[in-house]
């Protein structure tokens, strides 16, 4: 047996022939396994996937099995999975008895199972769906294929790594495994205070830099004084030369008017 996606069905003659002949079947199983890849590691966690089960020790109760004790009580009235498939029979080339084979149809996984695996078997949920899938006389192929879709009516739980070996067939392969959730270390009160102090008291880079001088911070009285103070006269070489010439003229005029002594 094998499993095959629904999409290639209508395009492949290999599957069109048995579907056209109405060779539709239902595969029963307690459940199936899928492996979820653990983030950051090469390890995979196995999950057992099945129909929700009802406790048998409490008739009429709708509570599903949860704890390990509840798990032991549901096997007396276990509801198996009903998975849609197709079958065929063929004669070996070397002769002999007819061989029967079947395949399980798979579809995209439902929302609750998507984190574990992206594919799942096409599960027929309920007696009516099973009857319509098997009734190849009154239900044509196109109508029957409408039953092939993901179902949310499933549950699952992690199981022991012993299931990774196909030779193991013990109850431990089905018993729920309680995964250890890694918790973040709790921060003590003193550590919280230290973190708060470092966040508020630690020097910042921009505080260490010398701020630029802001001219707008000049006191008001200084700015008024600077505005009212006259600018000093421009002193240059031309001004000095003019004053020196004037001084020479003043000294020469009195000497010319002085009377000559006899």
Secondary structure, DSSP 8 states (H G I E B T S, - for coil): -EEEESTTTTT-HHHHHHHHTT-EEEEEES-EEEEEE-TTSS-EEEEEEE---B-SSSTT---B--SHHHHHTSGGG---EEEEEEEEEEE-TT--SEEEEEEEEEEE--GGGTTT-SEEE-B--SHHHHHHHH-TTTS-HHHHGGG-S--S--EEEE--GGGGSTT--SGGGTS-------------HHHHHHHHHHHHHS--HHHHS-----GGGS-HHHHHHHHHS-------HHHHHHHHHHHHHHHHHHHHHS----
